[in-house]
Amino acid sequence: MASKESNRTSGRGFASMDPDRQRQIASKGGESVPADKRSFSKNPELAAEAGRKGGRSVPASSRSFSKNPSLAAEAGRKGGQASHGGRTADRPAGGD
């Protein structure tokens, strides 16, 4: 009979680490990024400028949403359904 250990694939990697070690590594997230560039939530002007810069990098002729508002609306609906599990105001999650 096979042992439980034989069901593991390699015993390597983040998922196989001790939970305390995982927390220690995860807590370091973002430390390599300078504080002034770390978060758009702390600097809305920086976020706005990044958005403008990104928008300028795409030629107007290639901006499909600006040429087709119904395509943009459909994409927004799909995004909302994906992030909210398809719930609507009149049909909350878990309700039948």
Biotite code that builds the C-alpha atoms (Angstrom):
import biotite.structure as struc

atoms = struc.array([
    struc.Atom([0.000, 0.000, 0.000], chain_id="A", res_id=1, res_name="MET", atom_name="CA", element="C"),
    struc.Atom([1.306, 3.457, -0.913], chain_id="A", res_id=2, res_name="ALA", atom_name="CA", element="C"),
    struc.Atom([2.048, 5.993, 1.785], chain_id="A", res_id=3, res_name="SER", atom_name="CA", element="C"),
    struc.Atom([0.573, 9.497, 1.838], chain_id="A", res_id=4, res_name="LYS", atom_name="CA", element="C"),
    struc.Atom([4.000, 10.879, 0.970], chain_id="A", res_id=5, res_name="GLU", atom_name="CA", element="C"),
    struc.Atom([3.930, 9.140, -2.424], chain_id="A", res_id=6, res_name="SER", atom_name="CA", element="C"),
    struc.Atom([0.924, 11.290, -3.434], chain_id="A", res_id=7, res_name="ASN", atom_name="CA", element="C"),
    struc.Atom([3.042, 14.459, -3.319], chain_id="A", res_id=8, res_name="ARG", atom_name="CA", element="C"),
    struc.Atom([4.603, 15.500, -6.572], chain_id="A", res_id=9, res_name="THR", atom_name="CA", element="C"),
    struc.Atom([7.950, 16.890, -5.426], chain_id="A", res_id=10, res_name="SER", atom_name="CA", element="C"),
    struc.Atom([7.907, 18.376, -1.936], chain_id="A", res_id=11, res_name="GLY", atom_name="CA", element="C"),
    struc.Atom([9.435, 21.533, -3.416], chain_id="A", res_id=12, res_name="ARG", atom_name="CA", element="C"),
    struc.Atom([8.044, 24.994, -3.902], chain_id="A", res_id=13, res_name="GLY", atom_name="CA", element="C"),
    struc.Atom([5.987, 27.529, -2.013], chain_id="A", res_id=14, res_name="PHE", atom_name="CA", element="C"),
    struc.Atom([2.909, 25.320, -1.526], chain_id="A", res_id=15, res_name="ALA", atom_name="CA", element="C"),
    struc.Atom([4.892, 22.609, 0.218], chain_id="A", res_id=16, res_name="SER", atom_name="CA", element="C"),
    struc.Atom([6.560, 24.996, 2.673], chain_id="A", res_id=17, res_name="MET", atom_name="CA", element="C"),
    struc.Atom([5.725, 25.312, 6.322], chain_id="A", res_id=18, res_name="ASP", atom_name="CA", element="C"),
    struc.Atom([2.876, 27.872, 6.764], chain_id="A", res_id=19, res_name="PRO", atom_name="CA", element="C"),
    struc.Atom([5.072, 30.099, 8.958], chain_id="A", res_id=20, res_name="ASP", atom_name="CA", element="C"),
    struc.Atom([7.748, 30.203, 6.252], chain_id="A", res_id=21, res_name="ARG", atom_name="CA", element="C"),
    struc.Atom([5.081, 31.036, 3.635], chain_id="A", res_id=22, res_name="GLN", atom_name="CA", element="C"),
    struc.Atom([3.881, 33.953, 5.784], chain_id="A", res_id=23, res_name="ARG", atom_name="CA", element="C"),
    struc.Atom([7.444, 35.175, 6.272], chain_id="A", res_id=24, res_name="GLN", atom_name="CA", element="C"),
    struc.Atom([8.056, 35.225, 2.517], chain_id="A", res_id=25, res_name="ILE", atom_name="CA", element="C"),
    struc.Atom([4.645, 36.698, 1.656], chain_id="A", res_id=26, res_name="ALA", atom_name="CA", element="C"),
    struc.Atom([5.101, 39.536, 4.158], chain_id="A", res_id=27, res_name="SER", atom_name="CA", element="C"),
    struc.Atom([8.044, 40.786, 2.111], chain_id="A", res_id=28, res_name="LYS", atom_name="CA", element="C"),
    struc.Atom([5.880, 41.506, -0.936], chain_id="A", res_id=29, res_name="GLY", atom_name="CA", element="C"),
    struc.Atom([6.556, 44.899, -2.451], chain_id="A", res_id=30, res_name="GLY", atom_name="CA", element="C"),
    struc.Atom([9.629, 45.653, -0.364], chain_id="A", res_id=31, res_name="GLU", atom_name="CA", element="C"),
    struc.Atom([11.830, 45.855, -3.444], chain_id="A", res_id=32, res_name="SER", atom_name="CA", element="C"),
    struc.Atom([9.699, 48.672, -4.872], chain_id="A", res_id=33, res_name="VAL", atom_name="CA", element="C"),
    struc.Atom([10.567, 52.182, -3.633], chain_id="A", res_id=34, res_name="PRO", atom_name="CA", element="C"),
    struc.Atom([7.906, 53.607, -1.320], chain_id="A", res_id=35, res_name="ALA", atom_name="CA", element="C"),
    struc.Atom([7.207, 56.548, -3.645], chain_id="A", res_id=36, res_name="ASP", atom_name="CA", element="C"),
    struc.Atom([6.291, 54.127, -6.434], chain_id="A", res_id=37, res_name="LYS", atom_name="CA", element="C"),
    struc.Atom([4.636, 51.412, -4.356], chain_id="A", res_id=38, res_name="ARG", atom_name="CA", element="C"),
    struc.Atom([0.962, 52.211, -4.507], chain_id="A", res_id=39, res_name="SER", atom_name="CA", element="C"),
    struc.Atom([-1.349, 54.165, -6.729], chain_id="A", res_id=40, res_name="PHE", atom_name="CA", element="C"),
    struc.Atom([-3.858, 54.197, -3.875], chain_id="A", res_id=41, res_name="SER", atom_name="CA", element="C"),
    struc.Atom([-1.528, 56.501, -1.932], chain_id="A", res_id=42, res_name="LYS", atom_name="CA", element="C"),
    struc.Atom([-0.981, 58.820, -4.884], chain_id="A", res_id=43, res_name="ASN", atom_name="CA", element="C"),
    struc.Atom([-3.976, 59.350, -7.184], chain_id="A", res_id=44, res_name="PRO", atom_name="CA", element="C"),
    struc.Atom([-2.017, 61.820, -9.330], chain_id="A", res_id=45, res_name="GLU", atom_name="CA", element="C"),
    struc.Atom([0.578, 59.133, -10.062], chain_id="A", res_id=46, res_name="LEU", atom_name="CA", element="C"),
    struc.Atom([-2.195, 56.691, -10.985], chain_id="A", res_id=47, res_name="ALA", atom_name="CA", element="C"),
    struc.Atom([-3.863, 59.224, -13.271], chain_id="A", res_id=48, res_name="ALA", atom_name="CA", element="C"),
    struc.Atom([-0.597, 60.001, -15.028], chain_id="A", res_id=49, res_name="GLU", atom_name="CA", element="C"),
    struc.Atom([0.107, 56.290, -15.524], chain_id="A", res_id=50, res_name="ALA", atom_name="CA", element="C"),
    struc.Atom([-3.340, 55.872, -17.066], chain_id="A", res_id=51, res_name="GLY", atom_name="CA", element="C"),
    struc.Atom([-2.802, 58.804, -19.402], chain_id="A", res_id=52, res_name="ARG", atom_name="CA", element="C"),
    struc.Atom([0.628, 57.488, -20.371], chain_id="A", res_id=53, res_name="LYS", atom_name="CA", element="C"),
    struc.Atom([-0.834, 54.077, -21.144], chain_id="A", res_id=54, res_name="GLY", atom_name="CA", element="C"),
    struc.Atom([-3.608, 55.603, -23.195], chain_id="A", res_id=55, res_name="GLY", atom_name="CA", element="C"),
    struc.Atom([-1.172, 57.678, -25.214], chain_id="A", res_id=56, res_name="ARG", atom_name="CA", element="C"),
    struc.Atom([0.863, 54.583, -26.079], chain_id="A", res_id=57, res_name="SER", atom_name="CA", element="C"),
    struc.Atom([-2.012, 53.175, -28.171], chain_id="A", res_id=58, res_name="VAL", atom_name="CA", element="C"),
    struc.Atom([-2.799, 54.944, -31.453], chain_id="A", res_id=59, res_name="PRO", atom_name="CA", element="C"),
    struc.Atom([-6.327, 56.352, -31.659], chain_id="A", res_id=60, res_name="ALA", atom_name="CA", element="C"),
    struc.Atom([-7.057, 54.101, -34.626], chain_id="A", res_id=61, res_name="SER", atom_name="CA", element="C"),
    struc.Atom([-6.400, 51.050, -32.432], chain_id="A", res_id=62, res_name="SER", atom_name="CA", element="C"),
    struc.Atom([-8.565, 52.068, -29.471], chain_id="A", res_id=63, res_name="ARG", atom_name="CA", element="C"),
    struc.Atom([-11.513, 49.809, -30.115], chain_id="A", res_id=64, res_name="SER", atom_name="CA", element="C"),
    struc.Atom([-13.518, 51.002, -27.116], chain_id="A", res_id=65, res_name="PHE", atom_name="CA", element="C"),
    struc.Atom([-13.343, 54.625, -28.226], chain_id="A", res_id=66, res_name="SER", atom_name="CA", element="C"),
    struc.Atom([-14.624, 53.634, -31.658], chain_id="A", res_id=67, res_name="LYS", atom_name="CA", element="C"),
    struc.Atom([-17.270, 51.223, -30.376], chain_id="A", res_id=68, res_name="ASN", atom_name="CA", element="C"),
    struc.Atom([-19.006, 52.214, -27.104], chain_id="A", res_id=69, res_name="PRO", atom_name="CA", element="C"),
    struc.Atom([-21.260, 49.134, -27.168], chain_id="A", res_id=70, res_name="SER", atom_name="CA", element="C"),
    struc.Atom([-18.134, 46.947, -27.155], chain_id="A", res_id=71, res_name="LEU", atom_name="CA", element="C"),
    struc.Atom([-16.927, 48.824, -24.079], chain_id="A", res_id=72, res_name="ALA", atom_name="CA", element="C"),
    struc.Atom([-20.298, 48.357, -22.369], chain_id="A", res_id=73, res_name="ALA", atom_name="CA", element="C"),
    struc.Atom([-20.287, 44.638, -23.098], chain_id="A", res_id=74, res_name="GLU", atom_name="CA", element="C"),
    struc.Atom([-16.749, 44.296, -21.721], chain_id="A", res_id=75, res_name="ALA", atom_name="CA", element="C"),
    struc.Atom([-17.831, 46.128, -18.566], chain_id="A", res_id=76, res_name="GLY", atom_name="CA", element="C"),
    struc.Atom([-20.773, 43.785, -18.093], chain_id="A", res_id=77, res_name="ARG", atom_name="CA", element="C"),
    struc.Atom([-18.546, 40.748, -18.529], chain_id="A", res_id=78, res_name="LYS", atom_name="CA", element="C"),
    struc.Atom([-16.064, 42.130, -16.020], chain_id="A", res_id=79, res_name="GLY", atom_name="CA", element="C"),
    struc.Atom([-18.818, 42.764, -13.502], chain_id="A", res_id=80, res_name="GLY", atom_name="CA", element="C"),
    struc.Atom([-20.207, 39.286, -13.945], chain_id="A", res_id=81, res_name="GLN", atom_name="CA", element="C"),
    struc.Atom([-16.767, 37.748, -13.517], chain_id="A", res_id=82, res_name="ALA", atom_name="CA", element="C"),
    struc.Atom([-15.909, 39.738, -10.396], chain_id="A", res_id=83, res_name="SER", atom_name="CA", element="C"),
    struc.Atom([-19.321, 39.376, -8.763], chain_id="A", res_id=84, res_name="HIS", atom_name="CA", element="C"),
    struc.Atom([-20.117, 35.815, -9.764], chain_id="A", res_id=85, res_name="GLY", atom_name="CA", element="C"),
    struc.Atom([-23.000, 36.861, -11.998], chain_id="A", res_id=86, res_name="GLY", atom_name="CA", element="C"),
    struc.Atom([-24.961, 38.334, -9.090], chain_id="A", res_id=87, res_name="ARG", atom_name="CA", element="C"),
    struc.Atom([-27.328, 41.197, -9.676], chain_id="A", res_id=88, res_name="THR", atom_name="CA", element="C"),
    struc.Atom([-29.020, 43.611, -7.291], chain_id="A", res_id=89, res_name="ALA", atom_name="CA", element="C"),
    struc.Atom([-32.301, 41.672, -7.518], chain_id="A", res_id=90, res_name="ASP", atom_name="CA", element="C"),
    struc.Atom([-30.598, 38.278, -7.183], chain_id="A", res_id=91, res_name="ARG", atom_name="CA", element="C"),
    struc.Atom([-28.038, 38.247, -4.337], chain_id="A", res_id=92, res_name="PRO", atom_name="CA", element="C"),
    struc.Atom([-25.595, 35.373, -3.904], chain_id="A", res_id=93, res_name="ALA", atom_name="CA", element="C"),
    struc.Atom([-26.973, 32.350, -2.118], chain_id="A", res_id=94, res_name="GLY", atom_name="CA", element="C"),
    struc.Atom([-30.591, 33.400, -2.600], chain_id="A", res_id=95, res_name="GLY", atom_name="CA", element="C"),
    struc.Atom([-33.064, 31.330, -4.568], chain_id="A", res_id=96, res_name="ASP", atom_name="CA", element="C"),
])
